[in-house]
Amino acid sequence: MRAFRLVALLLLAGLIAAGTSLAVIGSGRDSTFNAQAALLRQTWQQDIAAGVASSRLTPLEAELRADRPHRAWWASVWWTDDGSVLLARLRRETDQIYATAVADQQEEAQLVLYAWGQEVGANQSYVVVSDPLAVQNAGEQLNGARTPDQYRALSERWQTQLDNVRVQVEAAEQAASLAADVAAAGGPAGLLGEVAPA
């Protein structure tokens, strides 16, 4: 009888220890998941602040809310699924979204800079660069940018320069056309003669 009680007590102690171990494991996995999910959300906020469109990251946030293990820390789901696969996939997708945003803005900046260079090169005689510092060392500025917003700022600054060049070229072409018309009429005196009453 004593042996039976001793075996029963040992089994009970074993069950209590196993239950406690499983609860500790579940609690640890729940805490780890929540901490990593908070870091992921923080990364999303930093990416948005750096120029990534929030609409690109919103589906990831929705997926995190929908697919996370929705059980209390003591639930058995934490023994089999710690959520690490979900978090790893969302991190990869976050990195890809950020890299795509950087690449898109970098390409835009390069295209604007290229167009500016083409416009200036084709119309050197007409162009006076109003802000040479905006495009001076453009390659260094382009290489120094790291975030979508930094590339976007370069694009905007260079687009302003490009727009200024286009206005200068149009004004110079109009002035040249007017000068040609005046010359064809025999100069200013010829124009005055055409308008003077007979």
Disulfide bonds with the S-S distance in Angstrom:
none
